Amino acid sequence: MNHTDKAFLSIKKLLALFFVVCLLFACVQIKHDYIVKENSERSLFAPAWIIQSKAYKIDSSVEAKQYRYFVSDAYNANQRLCLKSSETNATKKIASDVTREIVNRSAKKNKKITIDAELKDNLEKNILINLYDTAVAGQYWEKRDYLKEKGAKKDYSTYKCDTVVKIKKSALIKAIEASQSKTVKMRSNKDIVNAIDSYIAYLKIEY
């Protein structure tokens, strides 16, 4: 390795270190306008799975690969209603995320894809209608006191709830296939048909 290559690697390392330091500094600067009075974990930290990209961490069993996991949250002064709303939102998220994944996956293959907003909305609604065999994999709640002195618009207390729901990939495939056959417009649109077929094939490979 010559001096130029060594110098280039040194610069890359310094830039990487600078990025990490900046990221840590940014995290430290984040200020919340509330305090957590109590939570369901009885710990200082929320579970990792409340972030969608880490939702799968809720399940460490050997069967985890058979499922997809979806997370959403809700706020309510009533704990029971808060948890129920977050469960409803997580179920809706299955349909919205899957629809977005289908369109994005197809767009990568075909930049000229023409899937209009109405068609996407219909697909999302039909997937939601045909969902079955979903289950709550985990729930987490925090009781928060929002304070004006911390930047909140007013002082008040509420619950913030997170729910992760799971659905078997086989059940998800059936929901997508059923939604595809709902309307003539959807069956006659080549772009959406190809996008759905591609996504179903992807899910089958996954499990």
C-alpha positions in Angstrom: 0.0 0.0 0.0 1.5 3.4 -1.1 1.5 6.6 0.9 -1.5 8.0 -1.0 -3.6 5.0 -0.2 -2.6 5.2 3.5 -3.4 8.9 3.6 -6.8 8.2 2.0 -7.6 5.5 4.6 -6.6 7.8 7.4 -8.9 10.5 6.1 -11.8 8.0 5.8 -11.2 6.9 9.4 -11.2 10.5 10.6 -14.4 11.3 8.7 -16.1 8.2 10.2 -15.0 9.2 13.7 -16.2 12.8 13.1 -19.6 11.4 12.0 -19.9 9.2 15.1 -19.1 12.1 17.4 -21.6 14.4 15.7 -24.3 11.7 16.0 -23.6 11.2 19.7 -23.6 15.0 20.2 -27.0 15.2 18.4 -28.5 12.5 20.5 -27.4 14.3 23.7 -29.0 17.5 22.4 -32.4 15.9 22.0 -34.7 17.3 24.7 -38.2 16.0 25.4 -41.0 18.1 26.5 -42.3 15.5 28.9 -41.1 13.2 31.7 -42.0 9.5 31.9 -43.7 8.8 35.2 -43.9 5.0 34.7 -43.9 2.4 32.0 -44.8 -1.2 31.4 -41.1 -2.3 31.3 -40.3 -0.8 34.7 -37.0 0.3 33.3 -35.3 3.4 32.0 -35.5 2.3 28.4 -38.2 1.4 25.9 -37.9 -1.9 24.2 -36.0 -2.0 20.9 -39.0 -3.4 19.0 -41.0 -0.2 19.1 -38.9 0.9 16.0 -40.4 -0.7 12.9 -37.0 -1.8 11.6 -36.4 -3.7 14.8 -39.9 -5.1 15.3 -38.8 -8.6 14.6 -36.7 -8.5 17.8 -40.0 -9.1 19.7 -39.8 -12.8 18.7 -36.7 -14.9 19.2 -38.4 -18.2 18.4 -37.5 -20.5 15.5 -40.9 -19.7 13.9 -40.1 -16.0 13.7 -39.2 -16.2 10.0 -42.7 -17.4 9.2 -44.1 -14.0 10.3 -44.0 -10.3 9.4 -44.1 -7.8 12.2 -45.6 -4.3 12.2 -45.5 -1.6 14.9 -47.6 1.5 15.5 -48.4 3.8 18.4 -51.2 5.8 19.9 -51.8 8.5 22.6 -54.8 8.6 25.0 -55.4 9.7 28.5 -57.1 6.3 29.1 -54.6 3.4 29.1 -56.9 0.8 27.8 -58.1 2.9 24.9 -54.5 3.9 24.2 -53.4 0.2 23.9 -56.4 -0.7 21.8 -55.8 2.2 19.4 -52.2 1.3 19.0 -53.2 -2.3 18.1 -55.7 -1.0 15.5 -53.1 1.3 14.1 -50.5 -1.5 13.9 -53.0 -3.6 12.0 -53.7 -0.8 9.5 -50.0 -0.4 9.1 -49.8 -3.9 7.7 -51.9 -2.8 4.7 -50.2 0.6 4.3 -46.6 -0.8 4.5 -47.3 -3.7 2.3 -48.9 -1.4 -0.4 -45.9 0.9 -0.2 -43.4 -2.0 -0.5 -45.3 -3.4 -3.5 -45.2 -0.1 -5.3 -41.5 0.7 -4.4 -40.4 -2.8 -5.3 -42.0 -2.4 -8.7 -40.7 1.1 -9.2 -37.1 -0.1 -8.9 -37.7 -2.5 -11.8 -39.7 -0.1 -14.0 -39.2 3.7 -13.7 -42.1 4.2 -16.0 -44.6 2.4 -13.7 -48.1 4.0 -13.6 -49.9 3.1 -10.4 -52.1 6.0 -9.6 -53.1 7.1 -6.1 -56.6 5.8 -6.3 -55.4 2.3 -7.3 -52.9 2.4 -4.3 -55.7 3.4 -2.0 -57.9 0.6 -3.2 -55.1 -1.9 -2.8 -54.4 -0.8 0.7 -58.1 -0.9 1.7 -58.6 -4.3 0.1 -55.6 -5.8 1.8 -56.8 -4.5 5.2 -60.3 -6.0 4.6 -58.8 -9.4 3.8 -56.4 -9.6 6.7 -56.9 -12.4 9.1 -55.0 -14.4 11.7 -53.1 -11.3 13.0 -52.0 -11.4 16.6 -50.5 -9.0 19.1 -46.9 -10.0 19.7 -46.1 -7.3 22.3 -47.2 -4.0 23.8 -45.5 -1.3 25.7 -46.9 1.8 27.3 -45.5 5.0 29.0 -47.4 7.4 31.3 -46.1 10.8 30.4 -46.4 14.2 32.0 -46.0 16.9 29.4 -44.7 20.2 31.0 -44.7 23.8 29.7 -41.4 24.3 31.4 -39.9 21.7 29.1 -41.4 23.1 26.0 -44.9 21.6 25.9 -47.8 23.8 24.9 -49.5 23.0 28.2 -49.2 20.8 31.2 -51.1 17.5 30.8 -50.7 13.7 31.3 -51.3 11.0 28.8 -50.3 7.5 27.8 -48.2 6.7 24.8 -48.6 3.1 23.7 -46.8 0.9 21.2 -48.1 -2.4 19.8 -46.4 -4.8 17.5 -48.7 -7.2 15.6 -47.6 -10.2 13.7 -49.1 -12.1 10.7 -47.9 -15.2 9.0 -46.5 -14.6 5.6 -48.8 -17.2 4.1 -51.8 -15.4 5.5 -50.4 -12.1 4.2 -50.0 -13.6 0.7 -53.7 -14.8 0.8 -54.8 -11.3 1.8 -52.8 -9.7 -1.1 -54.1 -12.3 -3.6 -57.7 -11.7 -2.4 -57.3 -7.9 -2.7 -56.0 -8.3 -6.3 -59.1 -10.0 -7.4 -61.5 -7.4 -5.9 -61.8 -5.0 -8.8 -61.6 -5.3 -12.6 -59.5 -2.1 -12.7 -56.9 -3.7 -10.5 -56.8 -7.0 -12.5 -56.5 -5.1 -15.8 -53.6 -2.8 -14.7 -50.5 -4.6 -15.9 -48.2 -2.6 -13.6 -50.1 -3.4 -10.4 -50.5 -7.1 -11.4 -46.7 -7.4 -12.0 -45.9 -5.5 -8.8 -48.2 -7.8 -6.7 -46.9 -11.0 -8.3 -43.3 -9.9 -7.7 -44.0 -9.1 -4.1 -45.8 -12.4 -3.5 -42.8 -14.2 -5.0 -40.5 -12.3 -2.7 -42.6 -13.3 0.4 -42.6 -17.0 -0.7 -38.8 -16.9 -1.0 -38.5 -15.3 2.5 -40.2 -18.2 4.2 
